[in-house]
Amino acid sequence: MAEESIEKEARSRRIILKPLKKEIIGFVALTLGLTFLFNFIMWINYEVIADRIELLGLALQFQMLIPAFSAIILNLFIFKTKPFSRKSKILFYYFIVLTGLYALTFALWLINPIDITSIQLGSIENLGLTVLMGLISLVTTFFTFGWIGLVFFWNLKSDSRKELKADKLSFGKPVYYLLFSLVFLGYFLLSTILNWGFNLGSPPAEPVELGTLLLGLAAIWYGPIISLPQLFGEEYGWRIFFQSRLAKQYGRIKGVLIVGLVWGLWHAPLVAGAGWTFPGYPVLGVILFTISTVLLSIPLGLAVFKSKSVWLPAFVHGVINLSANFLALNFYIPTDPVYSFGIGVYGLLVLGVIALVFLRSKEWKERED
């Protein structure tokens, strides 16, 4: 009887896990397919994009939206394996529209790559297209802040917050935001000190004013809120859709490590082709970046397990990006991004120790719901 019970449980588990493989493969195929197609468009228009910093920034913002866009499309229209609350669906549909607006804005800027600061209305060509670009950009900005406002408004109302909680769209405990953020702010502060101590770079050419420093420090905390759609774009796709299914299929630790590996390879075209993060190191840069995403997936994955929310890893992701840039640009700039602390080889050793500490949490022993 015991053996029959075990066999029945194993058969039941196989039936449950079988659809997960389709969802995992579907997400990877759609996300990587859309991203690499977009990277190809960037590559064939490289000269135009490289000459316009605002166009490059817009391209990076749009790419960050793709994982959540893929996950939402699969959730709502393809697999339909989970019923979502009304408010969650509104946020999802709103996000799809927002992603479309970013794509349209990028396309228009690519077609008509003007320098806004040098516009002279009396002699400007393609005035109609330029006006349309301005209107679409304005609408995109309006929709972006509208989506952020809706997220906060519903999370501040107890009845709406309960409705969002089941879909991992409520904020969770505020203390986690502070603790996780301080860990990474401390990590990059330590990295800056070590780069200075081992003479691995140089300070800024000109001293930074106090007001600029205070504004930059404040931006580490409010910046993730302004960039919430982009951070949600990555974290909902990778951490909520992909990670939760991998954790059910392979267990939490192995699932999180797989997320980190695919997440790193997702960035490969930017790192290798555009010299992003590791300029001058196309192959080694991809390897190091992928190692960093695997290591970062451990605390970010744990953030989801503890908070049951997408917003904690999204916020921490933003703090990580902003802390690294703020401290490097304003205090000590590494000479070589590979052979330095922070994002370089030496920093990954320290980050590995931090990841091991996070792995000691009891959350890793629990099974995914």
C-alpha positions as CSV (number, residue, x, y, z in Angstrom):
1,M,0.0,0.0,0.0
2,A,2.8,2.4,0.8
3,E,4.5,1.7,-2.5
4,E,1.3,2.3,-4.4
5,S,0.8,5.6,-2.5
6,I,4.4,6.7,-3.4
7,E,3.9,5.8,-7.0
8,K,0.5,7.6,-7.1
9,E,2.1,10.7,-5.7
10,A,5.0,10.6,-8.1
11,R,2.6,10.1,-11.1
12,S,0.5,13.1,-9.8
13,R,3.6,15.2,-9.5
14,R,4.6,14.3,-13.1
15,I,1.2,15.4,-14.4
16,I,1.5,18.7,-12.5
17,L,5.0,19.4,-13.7
18,K,4.4,18.5,-17.4
19,P,2.7,21.8,-18.3
20,L,5.5,23.7,-16.5
21,K,8.1,22.6,-19.1
22,K,5.9,24.0,-21.9
23,E,5.6,27.3,-20.0
24,I,9.3,27.4,-19.3
25,I,10.3,26.7,-22.9
26,G,7.6,29.1,-24.2
27,F,8.9,32.0,-22.0
28,V,12.5,31.4,-22.9
29,A,11.7,31.2,-26.6
30,L,9.5,34.3,-26.6
31,T,11.7,36.4,-24.4
32,L,15.0,35.6,-26.1
33,G,13.4,35.7,-29.5
34,L,12.0,39.2,-29.1
35,T,15.1,40.4,-27.4
36,F,17.6,39.1,-30.0
37,L,15.4,40.4,-32.8
38,F,15.4,43.8,-31.1
39,N,19.2,43.6,-30.6
40,F,19.6,42.8,-34.3
41,I,17.6,45.9,-35.2
42,M,19.9,47.9,-32.9
43,W,23.0,46.3,-34.5
44,I,22.0,47.2,-38.1
45,N,21.3,50.8,-36.9
46,Y,24.3,50.9,-34.6
47,E,25.8,54.2,-35.9
48,V,22.5,56.0,-35.6
49,I,21.9,54.7,-32.0
50,A,25.5,55.3,-30.9
51,D,25.3,59.0,-32.0
52,R,22.1,59.6,-29.9
53,I,22.5,58.9,-26.2
54,E,18.7,59.4,-25.7
55,L,18.0,56.8,-28.3
56,L,20.4,54.3,-26.7
57,G,18.7,54.9,-23.3
58,L,15.3,54.4,-24.8
59,A,16.5,51.1,-26.4
60,L,17.8,49.8,-23.0
61,Q,14.5,50.9,-21.3
62,F,12.4,49.0,-23.9
63,Q,14.6,45.9,-23.7
64,M,14.0,45.7,-19.9
65,L,10.2,45.6,-20.6
66,I,10.4,42.5,-22.7
67,P,10.6,39.7,-20.1
68,A,7.4,40.9,-18.2
69,F,5.7,41.5,-21.6
70,S,6.4,37.9,-22.6
71,A,5.3,36.5,-19.3
72,I,2.0,38.6,-19.3
73,I,1.2,37.5,-22.9
74,L,1.8,33.9,-22.0
75,N,-0.2,34.2,-18.8
76,L,-3.2,36.0,-20.2
77,F,-3.5,34.6,-23.8
78,I,-1.5,31.4,-24.3
79,F,-1.3,29.1,-21.2
80,K,-4.1,30.7,-19.0
81,T,-3.0,28.4,-16.1
82,K,-3.7,30.9,-13.4
83,P,-6.7,33.1,-12.8
84,F,-5.7,36.7,-11.9
85,S,-7.6,39.3,-10.0
86,R,-9.3,42.2,-11.8
87,K,-6.8,44.7,-10.6
88,S,-3.9,42.5,-11.5
89,K,-5.3,42.2,-15.0
90,I,-5.7,45.9,-15.3
91,L,-2.0,46.4,-14.4
92,F,-1.0,43.7,-16.9
93,Y,-3.1,45.2,-19.8
94,Y,-1.8,48.7,-18.9
95,F,1.8,47.3,-19.0
96,I,1.2,45.8,-22.5
97,V,0.0,49.2,-23.8
98,L,3.0,50.9,-22.1
99,T,5.4,48.4,-23.8
100,G,3.8,49.2,-27.1
101,L,4.2,52.9,-26.5
102,Y,7.9,52.5,-25.8
103,A,8.3,50.4,-28.9
104,L,6.6,53.1,-31.0
105,T,8.6,55.9,-29.5
106,F,11.9,54.0,-30.2
107,A,10.8,53.3,-33.8
108,L,9.9,57.0,-34.4
109,W,13.2,58.2,-33.0
110,L,15.0,55.6,-35.1
111,I,13.3,56.8,-38.3
112,N,13.9,60.5,-37.5
113,P,17.0,60.7,-35.2
114,I,17.0,64.5,-34.6
115,D,18.8,66.5,-32.0
116,I,16.1,68.2,-30.0
117,T,18.5,70.9,-28.7
118,S,19.3,72.1,-32.2
119,I,15.7,72.3,-33.6
120,Q,14.9,75.4,-35.5
121,L,11.2,75.5,-36.4
122,G,11.7,77.7,-39.4
123,S,14.0,75.2,-41.2
124,I,13.1,71.9,-39.7
125,E,12.4,69.0,-42.1
126,N,9.7,66.3,-41.4
127,L,7.9,68.7,-39.0
128,G,4.8,66.5,-38.9
129,L,6.9,63.4,-37.9
130,T,8.7,65.4,-35.3
131,V,5.5,66.7,-33.7
132,L,4.1,63.2,-33.7
133,M,7.3,62.0,-31.9
134,G,6.9,64.7,-29.3
135,L,3.3,63.7,-28.7
136,I,4.0,60.0,-28.5
137,S,6.9,60.7,-26.1
138,L,4.6,62.9,-23.9
139,V,1.9,60.2,-23.9
140,T,4.5,57.5,-23.0
141,T,5.7,59.6,-20.1
142,F,2.2,60.2,-18.9
143,F,1.3,56.5,-19.1
144,T,4.5,55.6,-17.3
145,F,3.8,57.8,-14.3
146,G,0.2,56.8,-14.4
147,W,1.1,53.1,-14.2
148,I,3.5,53.8,-11.2
149,G,0.8,55.9,-9.5
150,L,-1.8,53.1,-9.9
151,V,0.7,50.5,-8.4
152,F,1.2,52.8,-5.3
153,F,-2.5,53.8,-5.0
154,W,-3.8,50.2,-5.0
155,N,-1.0,49.1,-2.6
156,L,-1.9,51.8,-0.2
157,K,-5.6,50.6,0.0
158,S,-6.0,47.5,2.2
159,D,-8.8,45.9,0.1
160,S,-6.8,46.4,-3.2
161,R,-3.6,45.3,-1.6
162,K,-5.2,42.0,-0.6
163,E,-6.4,41.5,-4.1
164,L,-2.9,42.1,-5.5
165,K,-1.2,39.9,-2.9
166,A,-2.3,36.6,-4.5
167,D,-0.5,37.6,-7.7
168,K,2.7,38.8,-6.0
169,L,1.9,42.4,-6.8
170,S,1.6,43.8,-3.3
171,F,4.5,45.5,-1.7
172,G,5.2,43.2,1.3
173,K,7.1,44.2,4.5
174,P,8.9,47.6,4.2
175,V,11.8,46.4,6.4
176,Y,12.9,44.0,3.6
177,Y,13.4,46.9,1.2
178,L,15.7,48.6,3.7
179,L,17.7,45.5,4.6
180,F,18.3,44.2,1.1
181,S,19.1,47.6,-0.2
182,L,21.6,48.4,2.5
183,V,23.4,45.1,1.8
184,F,24.1,46.1,-1.8
185,L,24.8,49.8,-1.0
186,G,27.4,48.5,1.5
187,Y,28.8,46.1,-1.1
188,F,29.4,48.8,-3.7
189,L,30.7,51.1,-1.0
190,L,33.2,48.4,0.1
191,S,34.1,47.8,-3.6
192,T,34.9,51.5,-4.0
193,I,37.1,51.6,-0.9
194,L,38.9,48.4,-2.1
195,N,39.5,49.9,-5.6
196,W,40.9,53.0,-4.0
197,G,43.0,51.0,-1.5
198,F,44.5,48.8,-4.2
199,N,45.0,51.7,-6.6
200,L,42.8,50.1,-9.3
201,G,41.5,53.4,-10.7
202,S,41.4,57.1,-10.1
203,P,39.1,59.7,-8.6
204,P,37.0,62.0,-10.8
205,A,39.0,64.7,-12.7
206,E,37.1,67.4,-10.8
207,P,35.8,67.3,-7.3
208,V,32.1,66.7,-7.1
209,E,29.9,69.4,-5.4
210,L,28.1,68.5,-2.2
211,G,24.7,69.2,-3.7
212,T,25.4,66.8,-6.5
213,L,26.5,64.1,-4.1
214,L,23.4,64.5,-2.0
215,L,21.2,64.4,-5.0
216,G,22.9,61.3,-6.3
217,L,22.6,59.6,-2.9
218,A,18.9,60.4,-2.8
219,A,18.5,59.1,-6.4
220,I,19.6,55.7,-5.2
221,W,16.3,55.5,-3.3
222,Y,13.9,57.3,-5.5
223,G,15.4,56.3,-8.8
224,P,14.0,52.7,-8.6
225,I,10.5,54.2,-8.2
226,I,10.8,56.3,-11.3
227,S,12.2,53.3,-13.2
228,L,9.6,50.9,-11.8
229,P,8.1,49.8,-15.2
230,Q,11.5,48.8,-16.5
231,L,12.5,47.1,-13.2
232,F,9.1,45.3,-13.1
233,G,9.8,44.3,-16.7
234,E,12.8,42.3,-15.8
235,E,11.8,41.1,-12.4
236,Y,8.3,39.9,-13.1
237,G,9.5,38.0,-16.1
238,W,12.6,36.5,-14.6
239,R,11.8,36.2,-10.9
240,I,8.0,35.7,-10.8
241,F,7.1,33.8,-14.0
242,F,10.4,32.0,-14.9
243,Q,11.8,31.4,-11.4
244,S,8.6,30.2,-9.8
245,R,8.2,27.5,-12.5
246,L,11.8,26.5,-12.4
247,A,11.6,26.2,-8.6
248,K,8.6,23.9,-8.8
249,Q,10.4,21.8,-11.5
250,Y,13.9,21.6,-10.0
251,G,13.8,23.1,-6.5
252,R,14.5,26.6,-5.3
253,I,18.3,26.7,-5.4
254,K,18.7,25.0,-8.8
255,G,15.8,27.0,-10.2
256,V,17.4,30.4,-9.1
257,L,20.8,29.4,-10.5
258,I,19.2,28.6,-13.9
259,V,17.4,32.0,-13.9
260,G,20.8,33.7,-13.3
261,L,22.4,31.8,-16.2
262,V,19.6,32.6,-18.7
263,W,19.3,36.2,-17.4
264,G,23.0,36.7,-18.1
265,L,22.9,35.2,-21.6
266,W,19.9,37.5,-22.3
267,H,22.3,40.5,-21.8
268,A,25.0,38.9,-24.0
269,P,24.3,40.8,-27.2
270,L,24.6,44.1,-25.4
271,V,27.7,43.1,-23.5
272,A,29.5,41.6,-26.5
273,G,28.1,43.8,-29.3
274,A,27.7,47.2,-27.7
275,G,30.5,46.9,-25.1
276,W,28.0,47.4,-22.3
277,T,29.5,47.1,-18.8
278,F,32.7,45.6,-20.0
279,P,33.9,47.6,-23.0
280,G,36.7,46.0,-24.9
281,Y,36.0,42.5,-23.5
282,P,33.3,41.0,-25.7
283,V,33.9,37.3,-24.6
284,L,35.3,37.7,-21.1
285,G,32.6,40.4,-20.5
286,V,29.8,38.0,-21.3
287,I,31.3,35.4,-19.0
288,L,31.8,37.8,-16.1
289,F,28.4,39.4,-16.5
290,T,26.7,35.9,-16.5
291,I,28.6,35.0,-13.4
292,S,27.4,38.2,-11.8
293,T,23.8,37.5,-12.7
294,V,24.0,34.0,-11.3
295,L,25.3,35.3,-8.0
296,L,22.8,38.2,-7.9
297,S,20.0,35.8,-8.6
298,I,20.5,34.3,-5.2
299,P,19.6,37.4,-3.1
300,L,17.0,38.6,-5.6
301,G,15.4,35.1,-5.7
302,L,15.4,35.1,-1.9
303,A,13.8,38.5,-1.9
304,V,10.8,37.0,-3.8
305,F,10.6,34.0,-1.5
306,K,10.6,36.2,1.6
307,S,8.3,39.0,0.4
308,K,6.1,37.0,-2.0
309,S,6.3,40.1,-4.1
310,V,7.8,41.3,-7.4
311,W,8.4,44.8,-6.0
312,L,11.1,44.0,-3.6
313,P,13.5,42.4,-6.2
314,A,12.6,45.2,-8.6
315,F,13.5,47.9,-6.0
316,V,16.7,46.2,-5.0
317,H,17.6,45.7,-8.7
318,G,17.3,49.5,-9.1
319,V,19.4,50.1,-6.0
320,I,22.1,47.8,-7.3
321,N,22.3,49.6,-10.7
322,L,22.3,53.1,-9.2
323,S,24.7,52.4,-6.3
324,A,27.3,51.0,-8.6
325,N,27.1,54.0,-11.0
326,F,26.9,56.6,-8.3
327,L,29.9,55.5,-6.2
328,A,32.1,54.9,-9.3
329,L,31.4,58.1,-11.0
330,N,31.5,60.4,-8.0
331,F,34.3,58.8,-5.8
332,Y,36.6,56.4,-7.6
333,I,36.5,55.2,-11.2
334,P,38.1,51.8,-11.9
335,T,40.7,51.9,-14.7
336,D,39.7,48.4,-16.0
337,P,36.2,47.1,-15.4
338,V,37.4,43.5,-15.5
339,Y,40.2,43.8,-13.0
340,S,38.5,45.6,-10.3
341,F,36.1,45.2,-7.4
342,G,32.4,45.8,-7.9
343,I,31.5,44.3,-11.2
344,G,35.0,43.0,-12.0
345,V,36.8,39.7,-11.2
346,Y,37.8,40.7,-7.7
347,G,34.3,42.0,-6.9
348,L,32.7,38.7,-8.0
349,L,34.8,36.9,-5.3
350,V,33.3,39.2,-2.6
351,L,29.8,38.9,-4.2
352,G,30.2,35.1,-4.1
353,V,30.7,35.2,-0.3
354,I,27.6,37.4,0.1
355,A,25.6,34.9,-2.1
356,L,26.7,32.1,0.2
357,V,25.5,34.0,3.2
358,F,22.1,34.5,1.6
359,L,22.0,30.7,0.8
360,R,21.9,30.0,4.6
361,S,18.3,31.2,4.8
362,K,15.7,28.6,5.7
363,E,13.6,29.8,2.8
364,W,15.6,27.7,0.4
365,K,14.4,24.5,2.1
366,E,10.7,25.2,1.5
367,R,8.9,24.0,-1.6
368,E,7.4,26.4,-4.1
369,D,3.6,26.7,-4.1
